Amino acid sequence: GAVVYCHNCKTKRYCYPCLENWYPGKAKEEIENACPVCCGNCNCKACLRANIVVSRHEEPGPNVKLQRLLHLLHGVLPLLRQIYLEQESEIEIEAKIQGIELAEVKIIRAQLDEVERRYCDNCNTSIVDFLRNCPNPDCSYDLCLTCCRELRKGCQPGGSQAYSSHRQFIERSHGKDTDVKHTTRAPRKKSGWEGAQAAECSTTDVVGQFPEWNTNADGSIPCPPKERGGCGSKILELRRSFKTNWVSKLLNNAEKLTYNFQVPNVDFPNGCPSCHLIVANDCKNPERQELAEVTVMTTFCIVPVLWI
């Protein structure tokens, strides 16, 4: 068959089937200019078993480390602001529910183990700080702020992620194991932006398969019916996972530290193709679409930048 010769070392050659199997991202011209052996990433047995001395990069200086940390911090600011605004909005709703002033709202801190993480029982998204929790000790249903907001707007909160979560609950309640071979495997719980991107707000098929779940006239949210994983007997209460004003203090400190920080002149016009593909395909709800776009851009904070 056809063979590609390396014009750099002039000793190695690769057939097309091997190139397709082992180097699918490499073009023929790239192999001709510098083969995998020349580039140091050959997948043949001899190269994989060879004792290759890995060159160690020089440890960056304190100033370079500081600039990199500030770059990361600057990248997460949009997400911190988004979380802060969501919390402020929920506090305003809580004040109206209780009929008190904003300054009088007291949010009880939820008890968590040091290594424990909270997830929304409706959409499986990881919860950062604020949540709505069922006070029933036999229930303890948790609901994230995004699902709270969608529910108040009359949407199916959590969309497709909620449907998957509800289906797992029903299967478990009927004694079915969703992780057994030849059955539907339960998707892993998503955290942060992944969960936000994977969910979509749907009021069609999903709603018809579960009992209705609506908010009260004052904006309070009852615990969902048992068929949805709750108890249906209590009103969800606003709780926090961290200390009072934890997010606002974190945001203020981040803004102070990055106030004079100059973002490197690095052009990422289109962003990450994979992330934008997820956003385009999976986000039908405008609010989750907006949050997904913010968090997708936030992930660029980990793009390597060379500091001189």
Backbone as CSV, one residue per row, in Angstrom:
resi,resn,N_x,N_y,N_z,CA_x,CA_y,CA_z,C_x,C_y,C_z
1,GLY,0.811,-1.189,0.000,0.000,0.000,0.000,0.855,1.254,0.000
2,ALA,0.209,2.392,-0.006,0.908,3.669,-0.016,1.641,3.881,1.295
3,VAL,2.796,4.526,1.202,3.645,4.765,2.366,4.056,6.233,2.375
4,VAL,4.110,6.809,3.584,4.539,8.194,3.752,5.945,8.186,4.328
5,TYR,6.885,8.856,3.672,8.272,8.931,4.121,8.510,10.240,4.868
6,CYS,9.321,10.162,5.893,9.677,11.356,6.650,10.835,12.065,5.954
7,HIS,10.651,13.332,5.588,11.693,14.107,4.923,12.683,14.703,5.916
8,ASN,12.379,14.560,7.200,13.262,15.121,8.220,14.388,14.158,8.584
9,CYS,14.009,12.965,9.064,15.038,11.983,9.438,15.435,11.101,8.266
10,LYS,14.551,11.017,7.250,14.813,10.239,6.033,15.043,8.758,6.316
11,THR,14.562,8.259,7.456,14.724,6.843,7.793,13.392,6.157,8.085
12,LYS,12.415,6.909,8.550,11.147,6.305,8.947,10.102,6.461,7.847
13,ARG,9.228,5.448,7.784,8.117,5.498,6.844,6.894,4.847,7.507
14,TYR,5.715,5.335,7.137,4.470,4.876,7.755,3.437,4.596,6.677
15,CYS,2.766,3.445,6.800,1.701,3.124,5.856,0.418,3.844,6.275
16,TYR,-0.495,4.014,5.346,-1.736,4.742,5.611,-2.597,4.102,6.707
17,PRO,-2.761,2.758,6.724,-3.577,2.156,7.795,-3.037,2.451,9.193
18,CYS,-1.703,2.412,9.353,-1.119,2.704,10.665,-1.333,4.164,11.048
19,LEU,-1.207,5.045,10.076,-1.424,6.465,10.363,-2.862,6.717,10.808
20,GLU,-3.812,6.042,10.142,-5.218,6.229,10.508,-5.520,5.677,11.892
21,ASN,-4.884,4.560,12.243,-5.154,3.925,13.540,-4.460,4.627,14.693
22,TRP,-3.200,5.001,14.485,-2.389,5.503,15.602,-2.254,7.018,15.642
23,TYR,-2.402,7.666,14.501,-2.250,9.132,14.457,-3.372,9.750,13.625
24,PRO,-4.624,9.575,14.043,-5.753,10.059,13.233,-5.792,11.573,13.077
25,GLY,-5.167,12.298,13.978,-5.183,13.756,13.886,-4.063,14.328,13.047
26,LYS,-3.185,13.487,12.541,-2.031,13.940,11.762,-2.332,13.906,10.265
27,ALA,-1.997,14.974,9.594,-2.138,15.009,8.140,-0.893,14.410,7.491
28,LYS,-1.028,14.004,6.235,0.082,13.397,5.502,1.265,14.352,5.430
29,GLU,0.991,15.630,5.220,2.067,16.612,5.112,2.829,16.754,6.426
30,GLU,2.116,16.656,7.548,2.778,16.758,8.853,3.747,15.607,9.061
31,ILE,3.335,14.401,8.669,4.209,13.232,8.813,5.434,13.384,7.926
32,GLU,5.235,13.921,6.743,6.364,14.109,5.829,7.356,15.122,6.381
33,ASN,6.867,16.171,7.009,7.759,17.201,7.564,8.491,16.720,8.807
34,ALA,7.794,16.005,9.666,8.404,15.473,10.894,7.558,14.310,11.375
35,CYS,8.110,13.109,11.319,7.372,11.909,11.692,7.197,11.829,13.214
36,PRO,6.371,10.907,13.720,6.182,10.760,15.164,7.476,10.517,15.932
37,VAL,8.424,9.812,15.317,9.710,9.585,15.993,10.446,10.905,16.172
38,CYS,10.453,11.729,15.143,11.111,13.034,15.240,10.426,13.922,16.277
39,CYS,9.096,13.779,16.388,8.339,14.603,17.342,8.348,14.036,18.750
40,GLY,8.869,12.804,18.894,8.948,12.214,20.227,7.659,11.613,20.729
41,ASN,6.734,11.287,19.830,5.478,10.672,20.268,5.124,9.449,19.434
42,CYS,6.112,8.665,19.122,5.899,7.449,18.345,5.240,6.382,19.222
43,ASN,4.285,5.641,18.659,3.537,4.640,19.409,3.976,3.209,19.128
44,CYS,5.099,3.027,18.463,5.566,1.667,18.217,6.099,1.052,19.511
45,LYS,6.173,-0.267,19.584,6.598,-0.949,20.806,8.005,-0.546,21.225
46,ALA,8.883,-0.410,20.247,10.274,-0.071,20.568,10.362,1.287,21.251
47,CYS,9.633,2.263,20.719,9.684,3.606,21.310,8.977,3.659,22.658
48,LEU,7.860,2.928,22.774,7.126,2.940,24.036,7.914,2.269,25.155
49,ARG,8.754,1.296,24.806,9.538,0.588,25.816,10.891,1.242,26.073
50,ALA,11.252,2.199,25.237,12.572,2.828,25.375,12.630,3.703,26.618
51,ASN,13.814,3.758,27.221,14.049,4.621,28.375,14.421,6.015,27.875
52,ILE,13.447,6.859,27.812,13.657,8.208,27.299,13.769,9.175,28.464
53,VAL,14.798,9.963,28.449,14.996,10.957,29.501,14.117,12.167,29.199
54,VAL,13.186,12.421,30.097,12.276,13.548,29.922,12.954,14.822,30.410
55,SER,13.044,15.779,29.525,13.671,17.044,29.905,12.767,17.808,30.858
56,ARG,13.337,18.292,31.944,12.567,19.011,32.955,12.603,20.511,32.664
57,HIS,11.446,21.113,32.730,11.360,22.544,32.487,11.824,23.301,33.718
58,GLU,12.375,24.436,33.461,12.841,25.271,34.564,11.660,25.772,35.387
59,GLU,11.795,25.715,36.695,10.738,26.170,37.591,10.500,27.665,37.388
60,PRO,9.249,28.058,37.139,8.967,29.487,36.926,9.213,30.297,38.187
61,GLY,9.585,31.539,38.012,9.855,32.419,39.136,8.587,32.871,39.836
62,PRO,8.724,33.515,40.998,7.559,33.972,41.771,6.652,34.918,40.990
63,ASN,7.237,35.805,40.195,6.425,36.758,39.444,5.589,36.062,38.378
64,VAL,6.184,35.060,37.730,5.448,34.312,36.709,4.303,33.536,37.350
65,LYS,4.585,32.921,38.505,3.537,32.187,39.216,2.386,33.110,39.605
66,LEU,2.732,34.304,40.070,1.711,35.265,40.473,0.843,35.673,39.289
67,GLN,1.479,35.932,38.141,0.724,36.330,36.957,-0.211,35.216,36.494
68,ARG,0.250,33.989,36.602,-0.603,32.863,36.209,-1.802,32.729,37.143
69,LEU,-1.569,32.891,38.433,-2.658,32.806,39.402,-3.673,33.926,39.189
70,LEU,-3.180,35.131,38.909,-4.083,36.250,38.638,-4.885,36.010,37.359
71,HIS,-4.241,35.385,36.391,-4.932,35.050,35.145,-6.078,34.072,35.416
72,LEU,-5.823,33.069,36.250,-6.868,32.118,36.621,-7.996,32.811,37.376
73,LEU,-7.605,33.658,38.322,-8.587,34.364,39.140,-9.464,35.277,38.289
74,HIS,-8.835,35.965,37.347,-9.583,36.846,36.439,-10.567,36.043,35.598
75,GLY,-10.194,34.829,35.259,-11.060,33.996,34.428,-12.319,33.515,35.126
76,VAL,-12.269,33.351,36.448,-13.435,32.835,37.171,-14.347,33.949,37.686
77,LEU,-13.958,35.200,37.502,-14.780,36.318,37.981,-16.211,36.299,37.413
78,PRO,-16.417,36.050,36.108,-17.797,36.016,35.601,-18.664,34.981,36.305
79,LEU,-18.080,33.835,36.611,-18.839,32.790,37.294,-19.170,33.197,38.724
80,LEU,-18.223,33.823,39.415,-18.477,34.294,40.777,-19.588,35.342,40.793
81,ARG,-19.561,36.246,39.815,-20.609,37.275,39.742,-21.974,36.639,39.478
82,GLN,-21.993,35.620,38.632,-23.249,34.932,38.331,-23.818,34.275,39.583
83,ILE,-22.968,33.609,40.352,-23.409,32.957,41.591,-23.916,33.987,42.587
84,TYR,-23.200,35.109,42.690,-23.586,36.164,43.633,-24.962,36.738,43.285
85,LEU,-25.201,37.018,42.009,-26.486,37.577,41.586,-27.629,36.596,41.833
86,GLU,-27.385,35.311,41.605,-28.409,34.305,41.860,-28.770,34.260,43.340
87,GLN,-27.756,34.350,44.192,-28.011,34.315,45.626,-28.776,35.553,46.087
88,GLU,-28.401,36.721,45.575,-29.096,37.951,45.949,-30.567,37.896,45.527
89,SER,-30.825,37.356,44.358,-32.198,37.236,43.880,-33.010,36.303,44.772
90,GLU,-32.394,35.207,45.207,-33.102,34.248,46.063,-33.357,34.825,47.452
91,ILE,-32.437,35.649,47.949,-32.641,36.302,49.249,-33.825,37.267,49.173
92,GLU,-33.951,37.994,48.055,-35.085,38.906,47.877,-36.407,38.133,47.901
93,ILE,-36.425,36.986,47.236,-37.641,36.163,47.230,-37.944,35.648,48.632
94,GLU,-36.904,35.248,49.357,-37.088,34.746,50.719,-37.644,35.834,51.630
95,ALA,-37.184,37.072,51.450,-37.692,38.185,52.255,-39.181,38.407,51.991
96,LYS,-39.600,38.290,50.734,-41.017,38.452,50.401,-41.844,37.315,50.983
97,ILE,-41.290,36.100,50.948,-42.011,34.949,51.494,-42.256,35.125,52.992
98,GLN,-41.217,35.583,53.705,-41.330,35.754,55.150,-41.977,37.079,55.536
99,GLY,-42.102,38.004,54.578,-42.689,39.300,54.867,-41.812,40.179,55.728
100,ILE,-40.500,40.125,55.492,-39.543,40.900,56.279,-38.622,41.672,55.351
101,GLU,-37.781,42.531,55.945,-36.805,43.290,55.170,-35.633,42.391,54.775
102,LEU,-34.910,42.812,53.725,-33.765,42.021,53.260,-32.736,41.810,54.363
103,ALA,-32.459,42.864,55.123,-31.441,42.777,56.174,-31.842,41.824,57.289
104,GLU,-33.121,41.502,57.382,-33.596,40.642,58.460,-33.568,39.160,58.092
105,VAL,-33.284,38.859,56.851,-33.266,37.460,56.415,-32.074,36.737,57.027
106,LYS,-32.332,35.673,57.728,-31.293,34.847,58.328,-31.327,33.470,57.671
107,ILE,-30.208,33.103,57.073,-30.138,31.820,56.374,-29.347,30.837,57.225
108,ILE,-29.987,29.749,57.600,-29.344,28.737,58.438,-28.328,27.958,57.610
109,ARG,-27.193,27.683,58.234,-26.145,26.926,57.548,-26.424,25.432,57.656
110,ALA,-26.409,24.753,56.520,-26.644,23.312,56.493,-25.437,22.570,57.040
111,GLN,-25.697,21.477,57.720,-24.630,20.674,58.295,-24.080,19.711,57.244
112,LEU,-22.783,19.826,56.995,-22.125,18.967,56.014,-20.827,18.424,56.584
113,ASP,-20.492,17.197,56.197,-19.177,16.666,56.532,-18.129,17.376,55.687
114,GLU,-16.870,17.312,56.120,-15.804,18.030,55.418,-15.654,17.571,53.976
115,VAL,-15.869,16.285,53.736,-15.662,15.745,52.386,-16.977,15.594,51.623
116,GLU,-18.088,16.005,52.217,-19.388,15.828,51.578,-19.675,16.943,50.582
117,ARG,-20.316,16.582,49.500,-20.746,17.550,48.496,-22.243,17.402,48.274
118,ARG,-22.904,18.522,48.069,-24.347,18.495,47.838,-24.644,18.532,46.340
119,TYR,-25.651,17.771,45.951,-26.121,17.772,44.575,-27.622,18.041,44.565
120,CYS,-28.077,18.676,43.537,-29.508,18.909,43.375,-30.199,17.571,43.121
121,ASP,-31.216,17.265,43.913,-31.934,16.003,43.749,-32.845,16.015,42.532
122,ASN,-32.970,17.160,41.887,-33.796,17.241,40.690,-32.977,17.104,39.413
123,CYS,-31.860,17.832,39.310,-31.078,17.826,38.059,-29.670,17.271,38.225
124,ASN,-29.295,16.858,39.439,-27.981,16.250,39.701,-26.813,17.218,39.609
125,THR,-27.068,18.515,39.488,-25.988,19.492,39.408,-25.377,19.722,40.783
126,SER,-24.067,19.886,40.837,-23.389,20.176,42.097,-23.804,21.553,42.607
127,ILE,-24.121,21.646,43.900,-24.571,22.894,44.516,-23.390,23.582,45.181
128,VAL,-23.180,24.858,44.842,-22.033,25.603,45.361,-22.274,26.067,46.790
129,ASP,-23.352,26.804,47.037,-23.575,27.376,48.373,-25.054,27.360,48.748
130,PHE,-25.859,28.249,48.160,-27.276,28.333,48.504,-28.067,27.182,47.888
131,LEU,-29.114,26.757,48.592,-30.003,25.716,48.103,-31.323,25.790,48.847
132,ARG,-32.313,25.107,48.339,-33.574,24.915,49.040,-33.589,23.477,49.549
133,ASN,-33.901,23.318,50.843,-33.809,22.006,51.479,-35.100,21.687,52.218
134,CYS,-35.512,20.430,52.161,-36.713,19.993,52.867,-36.381,19.770,54.344
135,PRO,-37.132,20.406,55.267,-36.848,20.258,56.693,-37.268,18.914,57.268
136,ASN,-37.983,18.120,56.491,-38.400,16.795,56.957,-37.168,15.908,57.129
137,PRO,-36.865,15.430,58.366,-35.660,14.612,58.585,-35.668,13.300,57.818
138,ASP,-36.846,12.845,57.421,-36.942,11.601,56.659,-36.855,11.837,55.154
139,CYS,-36.679,13.101,54.754,-36.645,13.423,53.323,-35.343,14.118,52.939
140,SER,-35.127,15.344,53.447,-33.914,16.126,53.163,-33.689,16.334,51.671
141,TYR,-34.745,16.632,50.931,-34.643,16.891,49.493,-33.916,18.210,49.259
142,ASP,-32.956,18.226,48.338,-32.183,19.424,48.009,-32.528,19.892,46.599
143,LEU,-32.673,21.210,46.446,-32.991,21.791,45.144,-32.084,22.985,44.887
144,CYS,-31.424,23.020,43.721,-30.511,24.116,43.389,-31.296,25.370,43.009
145,LEU,-30.628,26.519,43.009,-31.292,27.792,42.731,-31.778,27.893,41.289
146,THR,-31.055,27.269,40.365,-31.482,27.314,38.962,-32.809,26.593,38.776
147,CYS,-32.961,25.438,39.413,-34.223,24.703,39.332,-35.343,25.475,40.031
148,CYS,-35.011,26.163,41.128,-36.001,27.001,41.817,-36.529,28.080,40.881
149,ARG,-35.615,28.739,40.180,-35.990,29.821,39.280,-36.834,29.295,38.116
150,GLU,-36.452,28.159,37.565,-37.197,27.592,36.440,-38.591,27.149,36.876
151,LEU,-38.676,26.587,38.080,-39.970,26.129,38.579,-40.930,27.300,38.773
152,ARG,-40.404,28.425,39.249,-41.250,29.611,39.442,-41.733,30.181,38.110
153,LYS,-40.991,29.912,37.037,-41.391,30.404,35.715,-42.313,29.430,34.990
154,GLY,-42.653,28.336,35.652,-43.563,27.376,35.054,-42.906,26.361,34.157
155,CYS,-41.581,26.303,34.173,-40.855,25.331,33.359,-40.654,24.034,34.134
156,GLN,-40.356,22.968,33.393,-39.921,21.738,34.031,-38.497,21.967,34.503
157,PRO,-38.253,22.085,35.813,-36.905,22.412,36.293,-35.907,21.308,36.002
158,GLY,-34.756,21.697,35.445,-33.702,20.726,35.188,-33.790,20.056,33.845
159,GLY,-34.951,20.101,33.199,-35.108,19.542,31.864,-34.745,18.082,31.755
160,SER,-33.944,17.734,30.763,-33.600,16.344,30.487,-32.835,15.701,31.624
161,GLN,-32.021,16.494,32.338,-31.301,15.949,33.485,-32.278,15.538,34.576
162,ALA,-33.327,16.333,34.777,-34.333,15.991,35.778,-35.069,14.722,35.370
163,TYR,-35.362,14.591,34.086,-36.045,13.397,33.597,-35.218,12.158,33.893
164,SER,-33.915,12.223,33.638,-33.025,11.098,33.918,-32.994,10.782,35.401
165,SER,-32.928,11.828,36.230,-32.898,11.640,37.677,-34.190,11.013,38.178
166,HIS,-35.335,11.467,37.662,-36.625,10.923,38.081,-36.766,9.473,37.646
167,ARG,-36.280,9.160,36.458,-36.367,7.792,35.967,-35.557,6.850,36.844
168,GLN,-34.363,7.302,37.268,-33.551,6.492,38.172,-34.273,6.271,39.490
169,PHE,-34.926,7.317,40.002,-35.637,7.201,41.272,-36.756,6.168,41.169
170,ILE,-37.507,6.199,40.069,-38.604,5.255,39.885,-38.079,3.834,39.774
171,GLU,-36.983,3.650,39.047,-36.414,2.318,38.895,-35.924,1.768,40.225
172,ARG,-35.297,2.653,41.026,-34.829,2.201,42.342,-36.007,1.861,43.252
173,SER,-37.077,2.662,43.178,-38.238,2.417,44.034,-38.943,1.118,43.677
174,HIS,-38.756,0.649,42.436,-39.334,-0.621,42.013,-38.330,-1.763,42.093
175,GLY,-37.202,-1.506,42.719,-36.220,-2.556,42.937,-35.348,-2.867,41.758
176,LYS,-35.287,-1.962,40.785,-34.443,-2.185,39.613,-33.081,-1.587,39.846
177,ASP,-32.029,-2.266,39.369,-30.661,-1.768,39.487,-30.264,-1.166,38.163
178,THR,-30.048,0.130,38.138,-29.722,0.801,36.876,-28.282,0.595,36.451
179,ASP,-27.468,-0.057,37.271,-26.068,-0.250,36.925,-25.764,-1.682,36.500
180,VAL,-26.781,-2.542,36.445,-26.561,-3.926,36.061,-26.400,-4.010,34.553
181,LYS,-25.633,-5.001,34.111,-25.386,-5.160,32.684,-26.706,-5.355,31.937
182,HIS,-26.784,-4.837,30.728,-27.944,-4.892,29.854,-29.079,-3.980,30.320
183,THR,-28.829,-3.136,31.306,-29.838,-2.161,31.716,-29.271,-0.783,31.539
184,THR,-30.090,0.213,31.692,-29.652,1.589,31.497,-28.723,2.012,32.606
185,ARG,-27.536,2.424,32.269,-26.578,2.880,33.269,-26.899,4.305,33.670
186,ALA,-26.919,4.541,34.977,-27.222,5.881,35.477,-26.079,6.817,35.164
187,PRO,-26.335,7.954,34.565,-25.261,8.902,34.258,-24.667,9.472,35.524
188,ARG,-23.366,9.772,35.468,-22.716,10.331,36.645,-23.297,11.693,36.945
189,LYS,-23.229,12.062,38.210,-23.716,13.383,38.582,-22.783,14.433,38.020
190,LYS,-23.344,15.391,37.405,-22.539,16.437,36.794,-22.320,17.568,37.769
191,SER,-21.210,18.257,37.603,-20.926,19.363,38.514,-20.752,20.657,37.737
192,GLY,-21.176,21.769,38.363,-20.941,23.080,37.792,-21.504,23.240,36.417
193,TRP,-20.645,23.706,35.512,-21.101,24.073,34.178,-21.567,22.873,33.372
194,GLU,-21.019,21.665,33.655,-21.479,20.506,32.906,-22.969,20.274,33.108
195,GLY,-23.376,20.347,34.392,-24.778,20.145,34.689,-25.645,21.198,34.055
196,ALA,-25.170,22.428,34.058,-25.965,23.514,33.494,-26.129,23.341,32.000
197,GLN,-25.066,22.835,31.324,-25.135,22.672,29.883,-25.997,21.482,29.499
198,ALA,-25.946,20.418,30.302,-26.644,19.199,29.930,-28.152,19.312,30.106
199,ALA,-28.622,20.281,30.900,-30.046,20.416,31.179,-30.718,21.340,30.176
200,GLU,-31.990,21.087,29.917,-32.768,21.971,29.071,-34.167,22.062,29.650
201,CYS,-34.796,23.194,29.447,-36.120,23.423,30.024,-37.177,22.924,29.057
202,SER,-37.900,21.902,29.436,-38.907,21.319,28.565,-40.234,21.216,29.297
203,THR,-41.317,21.598,28.648,-42.634,21.533,29.275,-43.536,20.535,28.560
204,THR,-42.934,19.621,27.775,-43.762,18.722,26.983,-43.805,17.323,27.569
205,ASP,-42.984,16.403,27.021,-43.075,14.997,27.382,-42.760,14.742,28.846
206,VAL,-41.735,15.445,29.377,-41.287,15.155,30.730,-42.376,15.450,31.741
207,VAL,-43.085,16.580,31.562,-44.091,16.995,32.531,-45.208,15.973,32.625
208,GLY,-45.594,15.408,31.490,-46.718,14.498,31.486,-46.457,13.187,32.188
209,GLN,-45.207,12.846,32.450,-44.881,11.562,33.028,-44.736,11.612,34.540
210,PHE,-44.824,12.775,35.159,-44.669,12.914,36.595,-45.776,13.808,37.153
211,PRO,-46.090,13.647,38.449,-47.114,14.508,39.058,-46.724,15.972,38.960
212,GLU,-47.713,16.841,38.937,-47.446,18.271,38.846,-46.700,18.757,40.077
213,TRP,-45.846,19.720,39.852,-45.055,20.309,40.937,-44.991,21.808,40.660
214,ASN,-45.733,22.566,41.443,-45.831,24.000,41.218,-45.454,24.778,42.470
215,THR,-45.053,26.011,42.271,-44.733,26.878,43.403,-46.016,27.464,43.980
216,ASN,-45.908,27.968,45.191,-47.035,28.651,45.811,-47.107,30.088,45.313
217,ALA,-48.200,30.765,45.611,-48.412,32.126,45.125,-47.361,33.095,45.640
218,ASP,-46.825,32.846,46.834,-45.826,33.751,47.413,-44.410,33.453,46.952
219,GLY,-44.232,32.454,46.082,-42.908,32.103,45.579,-42.247,30.968,46.322
220,SER,-42.843,30.536,47.430,-42.276,29.404,48.166,-42.471,28.126,47.364
221,ILE,-41.607,27.145,47.618,-41.614,25.907,46.840,-41.879,24.721,47.758
222,PRO,-42.953,23.980,47.538,-43.205,22.787,48.345,-42.266,21.660,47.948
223,CYS,-42.001,20.781,48.883,-41.197,19.601,48.553,-41.956,18.801,47.501
224,PRO,-41.280,18.308,46.478,-41.982,17.604,45.398,-42.670,16.333,45.885
225,PRO,-43.635,15.825,45.129,-44.318,14.580,45.498,-43.341,13.411,45.584
226,LYS,-43.776,12.354,46.239,-42.915,11.182,46.407,-42.480,10.615,45.062
227,GLU,-43.354,10.721,44.068,-43.006,10.196,42.742,-41.839,10.943,42.118
228,ARG,-41.560,12.145,42.609,-40.436,12.945,42.113,-39.244,12.892,43.059
229,GLY,-39.323,12.105,44.094,-38.186,11.949,45.004,-38.294,12.693,46.310
230,GLY,-39.346,13.518,46.495,-39.520,14.265,47.735,-40.524,13.603,48.650
231,CYS,-41.047,14.394,49.592,-42.053,13.869,50.519,-43.418,14.500,50.289
232,GLY,-43.446,15.694,49.678,-44.699,16.358,49.372,-45.428,16.951,50.550
233,SER,-44.761,17.036,51.713,-45.457,17.491,52.918,-44.896,18.772,53.517
234,LYS,-43.715,19.205,53.100,-43.072,20.368,53.701,-42.762,21.425,52.642
235,ILE,-42.447,22.632,53.128,-41.993,23.714,52.251,-40.469,23.756,52.278
236,LEU,-39.843,23.805,51.105,-38.382,23.848,51.034,-37.868,25.149,51.640
237,GLU,-36.851,25.037,52.488,-36.295,26.198,53.178,-34.936,26.570,52.594
238,LEU,-34.656,27.869,52.578,-33.385,28.359,52.043,-32.260,28.049,53.025
239,ARG,-31.202,27.426,52.530,-30.058,27.048,53.347,-28.770,27.458,52.629
240,ARG,-27.688,27.526,53.387,-26.370,27.819,52.819,-25.387,26.753,53.276
241,SER,-24.377,26.504,52.449,-23.378,25.486,52.769,-22.148,26.069,53.440
242,PHE,-21.898,27.369,53.227,-20.690,27.994,53.767,-21.055,29.135,54.714
243,LYS,-20.044,29.858,55.156,-20.254,30.946,56.099,-21.053,32.073,55.449
244,THR,-21.607,32.940,56.306,-22.383,34.076,55.817,-21.529,34.969,54.911
245,ASN,-22.095,35.376,53.787,-21.424,36.269,52.825,-20.138,35.664,52.252
246,TRP,-20.064,34.354,52.229,-18.854,33.692,51.722,-18.602,34.054,50.261
247,VAL,-19.635,34.003,49.432,-19.477,34.294,48.007,-19.164,35.764,47.783
248,SER,-19.867,36.660,48.492,-19.634,38.098,48.305,-18.217,38.486,48.721
249,LYS,-17.726,37.916,49.810,-16.355,38.195,50.242,-15.351,37.645,49.234
250,LEU,-15.633,36.463,48.731,-14.749,35.856,47.734,-14.705,36.709,46.476
251,LEU,-15.858,37.205,46.064,-15.931,38.051,44.872,-15.198,39.367,45.089
252,ASN,-15.398,39.998,46.233,-14.725,41.266,46.529,-13.210,41.103,46.545
253,ASN,-12.735,40.048,47.177,-11.289,39.805,47.230,-10.721,39.546,45.836
254,ALA,-11.455,38.793,45.029,-10.991,38.497,43.672,-10.930,39.763,42.825
255,GLU,-11.923,40.632,42.975,-11.935,41.883,42.209,-10.806,42.819,42.647
256,LYS,-10.514,42.845,43.932,-9.419,43.691,44.421,-8.070,43.196,43.903
257,LEU,-7.872,41.889,43.938,-6.593,41.327,43.507,-6.361,41.509,42.010
258,THR,-7.427,41.481,41.232,-7.285,41.564,39.770,-7.589,42.955,39.223
259,TYR,-7.723,43.947,40.106,-8.109,45.295,39.672,-7.101,45.871,38.678
260,ASN,-5.820,45.724,38.950,-4.774,46.274,38.084,-4.165,45.224,37.159
261,PHE,-4.791,44.065,37.102,-4.242,42.987,36.279,-4.570,43.216,34.811
262,GLN,-3.555,43.118,33.966,-3.722,43.271,32.529,-3.801,41.890,31.883
263,VAL,-4.916,41.612,31.259,-5.093,40.314,30.618,-4.147,40.196,29.432
264,PRO,-3.412,39.067,29.301,-2.502,38.892,28.163,-3.236,39.012,26.838
265,ASN,-2.572,39.559,25.859,-3.167,39.756,24.541,-3.106,38.454,23.750
266,VAL,-3.960,37.514,24.154,-4.037,36.218,23.488,-5.416,36.099,22.872
267,ASP,-5.474,35.748,21.597,-6.736,35.743,20.868,-7.358,34.356,20.869
268,PHE,-8.544,34.233,21.474,-9.332,33.013,21.395,-10.705,33.383,20.827
269,PRO,-10.783,33.703,19.541,-12.033,34.233,18.988,-13.194,33.257,19.024
270,ASN,-12.911,31.988,18.801,-14.002,31.024,18.701,-14.149,30.158,19.934
271,GLY,-13.177,30.213,20.838,-13.271,29.408,22.042,-13.018,27.939,21.756
272,CYS,-13.421,27.118,22.696,-13.224,25.672,22.578,-14.327,25.084,21.705
273,PRO,-13.997,24.440,20.591,-15.025,23.903,19.697,-15.921,22.885,20.387
274,SER,-15.332,22.028,21.230,-16.120,20.993,21.899,-17.145,21.601,22.837
275,CYS,-16.710,22.604,23.621,-17.618,23.235,24.580,-18.764,23.939,23.872
276,HIS,-18.469,24.672,22.809,-19.517,25.403,22.105,-20.470,24.449,21.394
277,LEU,-19.964,23.278,20.999,-20.831,22.288,20.375,-21.841,21.771,21.381
278,ILE,-21.386,21.561,22.635,-22.281,21.106,23.703,-23.345,22.145,23.967
279,VAL,-22.924,23.406,24.051,-23.867,24.491,24.334,-24.916,24.578,23.234
280,ALA,-24.475,24.473,21.980,-25.400,24.629,20.856,-26.411,23.493,20.794
281,ASN,-25.968,22.276,21.112,-26.827,21.112,20.951,-27.728,20.845,22.142
282,ASP,-27.245,21.141,23.355,-27.933,20.688,24.553,-28.690,21.759,25.302
283,CYS,-28.498,23.023,25.002,-29.149,24.083,25.777,-30.293,24.696,24.992
284,LYS,-31.497,24.336,25.356,-32.673,24.922,24.720,-33.268,26.023,25.590
285,ASN,-33.024,25.977,26.890,-33.557,26.988,27.794,-32.670,28.214,27.776
286,PRO,-33.233,29.418,27.575,-32.408,30.633,27.466,-31.537,30.879,28.688
287,GLU,-32.076,30.653,29.897,-31.304,30.922,31.106,-30.129,29.966,31.222
288,ARG,-30.376,28.680,30.981,-29.284,27.714,31.059,-28.305,27.924,29.909
289,GLN,-28.803,28.380,28.757,-27.920,28.725,27.643,-26.974,29.839,28.047
290,GLU,-27.519,30.882,28.701,-26.696,32.014,29.122,-25.660,31.577,30.150
291,LEU,-26.091,30.770,31.124,-25.165,30.292,32.145,-24.089,29.419,31.528
292,ALA,-24.477,28.584,30.561,-23.511,27.719,29.904,-22.466,28.528,29.162
293,GLU,-22.909,29.606,28.482,-21.964,30.443,27.746,-20.982,31.114,28.697
294,VAL,-21.480,31.569,29.855,-20.596,32.195,30.846,-19.573,31.202,31.348
295,THR,-20.042,29.980,31.666,-19.138,28.997,32.235,-18.184,28.425,31.197
296,VAL,-18.631,28.352,29.932,-17.721,27.900,28.878,-16.560,28.869,28.740
297,MET,-16.867,30.173,28.750,-15.807,31.164,28.665,-14.925,31.126,29.902
298,THR,-15.524,30.773,31.051,-14.747,30.693,32.284,-13.708,29.594,32.199
299,THR,-14.005,28.502,31.469,-13.055,27.412,31.385,-11.794,27.811,30.640
300,PHE,-11.821,28.943,29.914,-10.619,29.389,29.223,-9.545,29.859,30.192
301,CYS,-9.885,29.999,31.477,-8.875,30.434,32.440,-7.766,29.405,32.573
302,ILE,-8.004,28.149,32.107,-6.965,27.138,32.234,-6.182,26.958,30.937
303,VAL,-6.487,27.749,29.925,-5.708,27.680,28.695,-4.289,28.148,28.980
304,PRO,-3.282,27.326,28.658,-1.902,27.722,28.959,-1.511,29.007,28.244
305,VAL,-0.899,29.894,28.973,-0.411,31.152,28.410,1.068,31.278,28.735
306,LEU,1.859,31.611,27.750,3.295,31.766,27.964,3.587,33.155,28.484
307,TRP,4.194,33.215,29.660,4.556,34.496,30.258,6.038,34.743,30.057
308,ILE,6.346,35.889,29.549,7.750,36.226,29.287,8.366,36.827,30.533
